Amino acid sequence: MRWFLLLTLSTSALAQQAPAPKITLADLEKACSKGDQVACVDYGFNLENADPEKAVSVYRAACAKNTLPACSNLALMLRDARGAPKNLDEAAKVAKKACDGGNAPGCLHLALVKDAANDFTGATAAYDAACKVKVFQGCTNYAINVLKGVGIKKDEKRGMELLEKSCGESVKKGVQYPSLRACLVLGQIYEQGALVEKNKEAAKRLYKLACFGGLEEGCERLGTGPKNVNDHDDDGHGH
C-alpha cells in the first residue's frame, strides 16, 4: 500500500544530557579521573563531536564499571562508526547491558543497533521492551513494525492501538521520552484512509498535536511554522 512509504521508522537516539555550562570540560575530566561515573558520562558526551575517539574510550571505561548510560551512548557511537570502527556486535552487547540493567534509552538503542544489523525480529522485540519502560519512540517504531508485519506477525488493529497510545501519552506534560511522530503517523493514516475511514479533520487534529509539540513535519502538513523548538524526535538527548 502507498501509505506504508510514509511510515518510516524514527532512528533518533536518547543520550546523556550535557552538563550546565558553568562546569568546564577540565572539571569533568578531573571528576571522572577520581571515579565520578556521572561526570564520566557527561565528559564523554561533551567529547563526542570534538574528540570522538576519546569519547569512545571514556564510555568504554565507564561501561566496564557498569555505568549504564555510558553503555547506552557507546552503543550508538559503535553503530555509527564514530570514534571507533563500526562494531554492531559490541554495540548490541553494551546496549543490551544497559537495557537489562534498567536504563530505558538503552532498550531503544539496542533496537536501533538490531535494525542496523538487519535483525528485524530482534529490533522489534527491543522496541517492545523500550515501549514497556515508556520510551515512546520505541512504542511508535514497534507499532509501525506490527502494522507492517516486520519481525512480528502483522496485526493492524494492535498497531493502531499502539500508535494511539504512543501519541496520547507523548502529548502529556512531563513525559520523559515522548514520540510526537506517533501523532504524525496516525495523521497520515487518517488522511489517506488506509486502515480507517478517511478523516481529514482527524488528520488535521493529529498534525496539530505534532506541530504544537515542535515536530516540524507536523507543521509542514498543516502549512504553518513550528510552535516551539522542542522537536522530541530529532537526534536529541535525554536521561
Secondary structure, 3 states (H helix, E strand, C coil): CHHHHHCCCCCCCCCCCCCCCCCCHHHHHHHHHCCCHHHHHHHHHHHCCCCHHHHHHHHHHHHHCCCHHHHHHHHHHHHCCCCCCCCHHHHHHHHHHHHHCCCHHHHHHHHHHHHHCCCHHHHHHHHHHHHHCCCHHHHHHHHHHHHHCCCCCCCHHHHHHHHHHHHHHHCCCCCCCCCCHHHHHHHHHHHHCCCCCCCHHHHHHHHHHHHHHCCHHHHHHHCCCCCCCCCCCCCCCCC
